[in-house]
Structure formats: structure tokens, C-alpha cells
Amino acid sequence: MVPMYERKDTWYRQAKKEGYRSRAAYKLEQIAGREKAIRPGDRVIDAGAAPGGWSQVLLDIVGKRGKVAAVDLLPMGPLPGENFRVWQRDLADPALPPELLAFLGGKADAVVSDAAPNTTGSSFTDQARSADLVRTVFSLAQDTLRPGGTFLAKIFGGPEADAVFRELRPFFAELRRVRPEATRKESFELYFLGKGYRAR
């Protein structure tokens, strides 16, 4: 059952109309358009990809010369094209990085994530879980992201997010907090955008 607020949400209705699998597609469109975070021909890992809205946008941006590797524990339907593949796996699976790199043909130009933990209603618990999830995504990025590459991940704002920001800051030439227009006003989610990855 879709919550009533989603039925009335402009971005939700637009996603249905345009064939996107989730309203979150517009968040990535807005970030990628404004920040030039993803470019044609890029090789991208979509971490926590289900139901696939971000993968749809990524495929539109990278085109046939690029590749998108999607990973999620939840099942996710395929998308057209030989330059796309889905792994139904845990992001922390140590066997995952070499498989992703083999498909991409080398290190990724970007690792992106719109993943969120199962929420409990406790802001303290939810923020902690979100922070740990971003740490997991970044751990995957450390094994798969090329030097100079881009990292983009959703996180729930709060003290835990501030701690993760400080942890990630030394790894990028530039790290900022961004909040796209398609984010619900009542949401406390934001995104960390890191450019110029410094492999260590």
C-alpha cells in the first residue's frame, strides 16, 4: 500500500508518469545535473540500487559507452542493455569487488548510493544505522573507485552524519553536503558528495 503522502507527492506522480521506478530518480538527476557528478561514458557502481530508479538515470547519463553495476540485497528487475548488471548481494561481501571490477573493465569512475536502513522511529538509532551503511558503501568504494573518482551517498543528518563527514574528508579533494530539491521537506536526509578521491 502506497502511503497517502506519496500519492499526492509531485515527484512521485512524475516518476510514475515518466516510467521511473522511484521518485528518488529526480534526486540523482538534480545532483548529477548541477554537480556534473556523472558523465557520459562513466563506469558506475549503484550501491543499494533497488528498486532501480537511480540505475535508470545512470544508464541515461553514461550512455552505451558507460557501464552500471547495481548491487542490493533485495531483488531488482533487470534493465535493458549489455552495459548493466545486477548483483543481489550484501555490499560487505568480500567477493563482490573483484566481480564488479571485472564487469566494469576496471575501477569505477563513481560509486553512488541512495540506500537507507530500515527505520525504527528512533532518530538516534536510525542515524546510527544510516552512518554505518555509508561506511559500508565507502568501504566498497575503497576497493573499487579510481583515484580522482566521485562518491555520492545518502545519509540521515545529525551528529552521526557529522562524524562520518569528518572520517571521509581526508579521502577527497572536495567533500560537501548536498540536498536536492526532490527531497521531501520533512526529511532529514542529505547526501555526501566527494570529488577527487584520494586512494590510500
C-alpha positions as CSV (number, residue, x, y, z in Angstrom):
1,M,0.0,0.0,0.0
2,V,1.5,3.4,-1.1
3,P,1.3,6.0,1.7
4,M,-1.1,8.8,1.0
5,Y,1.6,11.5,1.2
6,E,3.4,9.7,-1.7
7,R,0.3,9.6,-3.8
8,K,0.0,13.3,-3.5
9,D,3.7,13.9,-3.9
10,T,4.6,15.8,-7.2
11,W,7.8,13.9,-7.7
12,Y,6.1,10.5,-7.1
13,R,3.4,11.3,-9.6
14,Q,6.0,12.5,-12.1
15,A,8.1,9.3,-11.7
16,K,5.1,7.2,-12.4
17,K,4.3,9.2,-15.5
18,E,7.8,9.1,-16.9
19,G,8.4,5.4,-16.1
20,Y,11.0,5.8,-13.3
21,R,10.9,3.1,-10.6
22,S,11.1,5.6,-7.8
23,R,10.8,9.3,-7.1
24,A,14.5,9.2,-5.9
25,A,15.4,9.2,-9.6
26,Y,14.9,13.0,-9.6
27,K,17.3,13.5,-6.7
28,L,20.1,11.9,-8.7
29,E,19.1,13.9,-11.8
30,Q,19.3,17.1,-9.9
31,I,22.6,16.3,-8.3
32,A,24.2,15.0,-11.4
33,G,23.0,17.9,-13.5
34,R,24.1,20.6,-11.1
35,E,27.3,19.0,-9.9
36,K,28.5,17.1,-13.0
37,A,28.9,14.1,-10.7
38,I,28.3,11.5,-13.5
39,R,29.4,11.9,-17.1
40,P,28.8,10.1,-20.4
41,G,31.0,7.0,-20.7
42,D,31.5,6.6,-16.9
43,R,31.6,3.3,-15.2
44,V,29.4,3.5,-12.1
45,I,28.5,1.3,-9.1
46,D,25.0,1.8,-7.8
47,A,25.2,0.5,-4.2
48,G,21.8,-0.3,-2.6
49,A,20.2,0.1,-6.0
50,A,16.7,-1.4,-5.6
51,P,14.1,-0.7,-6.9
52,G,16.3,0.8,-9.7
53,G,15.3,4.4,-10.1
54,W,18.9,5.6,-9.8
55,S,20.2,2.9,-12.2
56,Q,17.7,4.1,-14.8
57,V,19.1,7.7,-14.5
58,L,22.7,6.5,-14.5
59,L,22.1,4.5,-17.7
60,D,20.6,7.5,-19.4
61,I,23.7,9.6,-18.4
62,V,26.5,7.2,-19.1
63,G,25.1,6.0,-22.4
64,K,26.2,2.9,-24.3
65,R,29.9,3.7,-23.8
66,G,29.4,3.6,-20.0
67,K,28.5,0.8,-17.6
68,V,26.4,0.5,-14.5
69,A,26.8,-2.2,-11.8
70,A,23.9,-2.4,-9.4
71,V,24.0,-4.1,-6.0
72,D,21.3,-4.7,-3.4
73,L,20.2,-7.4,-1.0
74,L,16.7,-7.0,-2.3
75,P,15.7,-8.5,-5.7
76,M,15.7,-6.0,-8.5
77,G,14.3,-6.3,-12.0
78,P,16.7,-6.1,-14.9
79,L,17.2,-3.0,-17.1
80,P,17.9,-3.2,-20.9
81,G,21.4,-3.2,-22.2
82,E,24.6,-5.2,-22.0
83,N,26.2,-2.4,-20.1
84,F,24.0,-3.1,-17.0
85,R,24.1,-5.9,-14.5
86,V,22.6,-6.6,-11.1
87,W,24.1,-8.4,-8.1
88,Q,21.7,-9.5,-5.4
89,R,24.4,-9.4,-2.7
90,D,25.5,-7.9,0.6
91,L,27.6,-4.7,0.0
92,A,30.1,-6.0,2.5
93,D,30.6,-9.4,0.7
94,P,34.4,-9.5,0.2
95,A,34.0,-11.5,-3.0
96,L,31.9,-8.6,-4.5
97,P,34.6,-6.0,-5.5
98,P,36.5,-8.2,-8.0
99,E,33.3,-9.2,-9.7
100,L,32.2,-5.6,-10.1
101,L,35.6,-4.6,-11.4
102,A,35.6,-7.5,-13.9
103,F,32.2,-6.4,-15.3
104,L,33.2,-2.7,-15.4
105,G,36.5,-3.4,-17.0
106,G,38.5,-1.5,-14.4
107,K,38.0,0.8,-11.5
108,A,34.7,2.8,-11.3
109,D,34.5,6.5,-12.1
110,A,31.8,6.8,-9.4
111,V,30.3,4.9,-6.6
112,V,26.8,6.2,-5.7
113,S,24.2,5.1,-3.1
114,D,20.7,6.1,-2.3
115,A,20.5,3.2,0.2
116,A,18.8,3.7,3.6
117,P,18.5,1.4,6.6
118,N,15.2,0.0,7.8
119,T,14.0,2.8,10.1
120,T,12.8,2.2,13.7
121,G,11.3,5.6,14.5
122,S,14.2,6.3,16.9
123,S,16.2,9.2,15.4
124,F,19.3,8.1,17.4
125,T,19.1,4.5,16.1
126,D,18.2,5.5,12.6
127,Q,21.0,8.0,12.3
128,A,23.5,5.4,13.6
129,R,22.3,2.8,11.2
130,S,22.5,5.3,8.3
131,A,26.0,6.2,9.2
132,D,27.1,2.6,9.4
133,L,25.5,2.0,6.0
134,V,27.5,4.9,4.4
135,R,30.7,3.5,6.0
136,T,29.9,0.1,4.3
137,V,29.4,1.8,1.0
138,F,32.6,3.8,1.3
139,S,34.5,0.6,2.2
140,L,33.2,-0.9,-1.1
141,A,34.4,2.3,-2.8
142,Q,37.9,2.0,-1.4
143,D,38.2,-1.3,-3.3
144,T,36.5,-0.2,-6.5
145,L,36.8,3.6,-7.0
146,R,39.6,5.0,-9.2
147,P,41.8,7.8,-7.9
148,G,40.1,11.1,-8.8
149,G,36.7,9.4,-8.8
150,T,33.4,10.6,-7.3
151,F,31.5,9.3,-4.3
152,L,27.8,10.1,-3.6
153,A,25.9,8.6,-0.7
154,K,22.7,9.4,1.2
155,I,22.9,9.8,5.0
156,F,20.5,10.9,7.7
157,G,21.6,14.2,9.1
158,G,22.7,14.5,12.7
159,P,25.8,14.0,14.9
160,E,26.5,10.6,13.4
161,A,26.5,12.1,9.9
162,D,28.9,14.8,11.1
163,A,31.2,12.1,12.4
164,V,31.1,10.2,9.1
165,F,31.8,13.5,7.2
166,R,35.0,14.0,9.3
167,E,36.1,10.5,8.6
168,L,35.6,10.8,4.8
169,R,37.0,14.3,4.4
170,P,40.7,13.3,4.1
171,F,39.9,11.0,1.2
172,F,38.7,13.6,-1.2
173,A,39.9,16.8,-2.7
174,E,36.4,18.2,-2.1
175,L,33.6,16.8,0.1
176,R,30.3,18.6,0.5
177,R,26.8,18.1,1.8
178,V,24.1,18.5,-0.8
179,R,20.3,18.3,-0.6
180,P,18.4,18.1,-3.9
181,E,15.1,19.8,-4.5
182,A,13.2,16.5,-4.8
183,T,14.0,15.7,-1.2
184,R,10.8,15.8,1.0
185,K,10.7,18.9,3.1
186,E,10.1,16.9,6.3
187,S,13.0,14.5,5.6
188,F,16.3,14.8,7.4
189,E,18.2,13.0,4.7
190,L,21.1,14.6,2.7
191,Y,23.9,13.5,0.5
192,F,27.7,13.5,0.9
193,L,29.3,14.3,-2.4
194,G,33.0,13.6,-2.6
195,K,35.1,14.6,-5.7
196,G,38.7,13.8,-6.4
197,Y,39.0,10.6,-4.5
198,R,42.4,10.1,-2.9
199,A,43.2,6.4,-2.7
200,R,45.2,5.3,0.4
